[in-house]
Amino acid sequence: MNFHETKTLAERLELMSKISDPFLTRAEKIDLEGGFPFRNIEDLKNSGYTALTVPKKYGGMEISIFELVCLQEKIAEKDGATALSIGWHMGFIKNLSEYLTWEEDLFQKLCMEAKKGALVNAAATEPKTGSPTRGGKPQTTAEKQGKEWVIEGRKTFTTMSPILDYFIVSATIKDTDQVGNFLIHRSCPGVSIEETWDSLGMRGTGSHDLVLRNVKIQEECFVEAFKPGKKKPNASLLHIPSCYLGIAQAAQAYAIQFAKEYAPNSISGAIIDIATVQQRIGEMELELMKSRHFLYSVAKMWDSASKEERIKLQPELSAVKHAVTNSAIKVVDIAMRVVGAKSLSMQNPLQRYYRDVRAGLHNPPMDDMTIQTLASSAIQKQ
């Protein structure tokens, strides 16, 4: 069954559960080898999932932010790296369709390519600028030569780089203070991927370096100008906390199943009946319950808000990522305490959940920036 044959979120969640079941069995090998989930991404493309955020006027389903976070969460329960990877593509199309800062003809062309399975992600982080959300000016440069732009630079953390078709590259325009985004196809001469990704967590995201050497693109591929660190609220970034929520739920499920089955001879029955184990399971459930309610309510708030109201939702969007990610880290830690030393085995998924979930601290927005945003919001209200 294809996602385009579904009519309700319940149907889509059921279909996603079936599609993503094999992701769990593939995750261990990909993690150990530092590989990339090619088959997982191909399965998602073939199901029509990667086109779900394409606007209806271009033949897509234009799913809501709430639907997106629910589906992303379901993927993450099976493999966090796959969820985080595909989430960037899904979110990018969704965010661009809501603000439409590009020339419409070019965005329509990208959407038509997405319907055929093309994948896109932004390439914004650089070695000397850090996270682009902090406002660093790109050292990657763009120079106009005739009717072409020539791009030179290197981007780090280019998630899903082994399989991306399009890169949205931020660059400083030479001899100006202007910064802009440029649409670059993988096939352009001078585009290459340097396999540098050796992270402890989220090893399967393929977040290698994108290297651009004398890359020439047409002038219309300069898609937008922007001020670093001054972008509008982006609800599509809720795919990030949904990913870590999914991982945490997988950790809780594993811990409960383990507790039901583990029966050491030092006690009568399984450890699930021990009060301290039940206490920890309850603590996990509380964290997950708070996270689900917070994430879902803000997603629905965004979906029902007007354009003017959405501009005011940045504090809520930032707070959700902070709260859910840190709760997810706590849940995985508690799950490991339930399972004990066995959770540290490389054959045990909990050690992978532990490493993967901590990567959320380094996805935007960062915790310190979120707290500053909340402080500013609170002060302005008084």
DOPA-150985 format. One record per residue (C-alpha): residue in one letter; x negated, y, z. Coordinates in steps of 0.1 Angstrom, whole numbers, plus 5000, padded with zeros to 4 digits. Layout:
<recs>
AXYZ/...
</recs>
This chain:
<recs>
M500050005000/N498850354992/F499250655014/H501150834987/E503850574990/T504350655027/K507050905039/T506450935076/L503650965101/A504550635116/E504150465083/R500750635077/L499450535111/E500450175105/L498750175072/M495650345086/S495450075113/K495449805087/I492849985065/S490550065094/D490549725111/P487449605091/F485649925102/L485049785137/T483349465125/R481149665101/A480149935127/E477549735146/K475449655116/I475650005102/D474650145136/L471749905141/E470349965106/G471050335105/G473050275074/F476050445059/P479650315058/F479950305020/R482750035021/N484750225047/I484750545027/E485550354995/D488550195013/L489750535024/K489350674989/N491150384973/S494050414997/G494650774987/Y493750905022/T491051145011/A493651334990/L496251375017/T495251735026/V495451854990/P498252114987/K501652004973/K501452254945/Y498452054931/G500151724935/G498951644971/M500851565003/E499651865023/I499851685056/S499951895087/I497151945112/F499051725137/E499251445112/L495551485104/V494351465140/C496551155146/L495150975115/Q491551075123/E491950945158/K493150615145/I489950585123/A487750675152/E489150395174/K487450155149/D484350365139/G483550705151/A480950775124/T483350705096/A485950925112/L483651215118/S482251185082/I485551185064/G487051435087/W484751705073/H486051645038/M489751635050/G489351945071/F487552145044/I490352095019/K492952175045/N491252495058/L490652625023/S494252565013/E495452765043/Y493253065037/L492553034999/T489453254999/W488353124965/E489553194931/E492652974928/D491652814895/L488352694910/F490152564941/Q492752384919/K489952214900/L488352094932/C491751964944/M492251774912/E488851614916/A489751534952/K492851354940/K490551134919/G488451054950/A485751334949/L484351424983/V483251764995/N481551905027/A479852225037/A476052245040/A475352525064/T472952425091/E469252495087/P466152415107/K465452775118/T469052905121/G470652635142/S474452605142/P476052845117/T478752925142/R476153125162/G475753375133/G472253295120/K471553415085/P470753145060/Q467153115048/T468452935017/T468553194990/A470653264959/E469353484931/K471353604901/Q469553534868/G471753634838/K475053444841/E473653184865/W472753164902/V469453004912/I469652834947/E466552744968/G466552605003/R467052315026/K470052225047/T470051985077/F472951775092/T474651735058/T477151475069/M478151215044/S475351315021/P474850975006/I478250984989/L479251354986/D480251484951/Y480251854961/F478252064985/I479452404997/V476052575004/S475652895024/A472953125011/T471553475015/I471653664982/K468153794975/D467354154980/T470754214998/D472254155032/Q475053965017/V475753595025/G477953365005/N479053014998/F478152834966/L479852524951/I477152284939/H477751944923/R475551654932/S474551604896/C472951954892/P469151924885/G467152014916/V469651864941/S468251584962/I468751414995/E465851365019/E466751085043/T465851245077/W468751125098/D467450935128/S469851035155/L470550835186/G474350875181/M476650885151/R473950705132/G476350605104/T477250965093/G474350995068/S473651345079/H470451385060/D468751695046/L470051855014/V467051984994/L467752244967/R464952334943/N465552574915/V469252464913/K471052654886/I474852694887/Q477352904868/E478253254882/E481853144891/C480352894916/F479753184939/V482953104957/E483153354986/A481153615006/F481353605044/K479753745076/P477853475095/G479653385128/K482753585118/K484953325101/K488753295108/P490153045132/N489852695117/A492352445129/S490952175107/L488052155131/L490451965154/H489351655135/I486251675158/P487951635192/S490351375176/C487351165167/Y485951165202/L489351105217/G489650795194/I486250665206/A487250715242/Q490450525237/A488450235222/A486150235252/Q489150225276/A490749935256/Y487549745257/A487049795294/I490649685302/Q490349365281/F486949285297/A488449335332/K491249095323/E488948825312/Y485848855335/A486248635365/P483048595385/N482948305410/S482448565438/I486148655437/S489448475431/G490848575397/A489648845372/I488249185382/I491349355368/D492949285402/I490249475422/A491449805435/T488249995425/V488549865389/Q492249975388/Q491150315402/R488750355373/I491250245347/G493650505361/E491050775360/M490350695323/E494050705316/L494451045333/E491651195312/L493051045280/M496551165288/K495351515294/S493351515262/R496151375240/H498651635253/F496251925249/L495151825214/Y498651745201/S500252055215/V497652295200/A497852115166/K501652145166/M501352505178/W499152585148/D501552405124/S504552605135/A502752945138/S502853225113/K499553345097/E499553645121/E500053415151/R497253175140/I494653445141/K495253465179/L494753085185/Q490953075185/P490753035223/E493052735222/L491252575193/S487952615211/A489252505244/V490652175230/K487352075215/H485552155248/A488151975270/V488651665248/T484951605241/N483851635277/S486751415288/A485851155262/I482251145276/K483651095311/V485950815299/V483150615282/D481050655313/I483850515335/A484450225310/M480750135313/R480950135351/V483849885348/V481949655325/G478649695343/A475249605330/K476749405301/S477749745286/L474049825279/S473649525256/M473049625220/Q475749365211/N478249555232/P480249835215/L480350045247/Q476650135243/R477450265208/Y480550455220/Y478250605247/R475750735221/D478350845196/V480551035220/R477751255232/A477251385197/G480451585202/L478551825225/H476551935194/N479551975170/P481152325167/P482052515187/M479452465214/D480552455251/D478852785260/M480452965231/T483852835241/I483552955276/Q482453295264/T485453305241/L487853215269/A486253475292/S486753745265/S490353635259/A491153645296/I489553985301/Q491454135272/K494754015286/Q494254215318/
</recs>
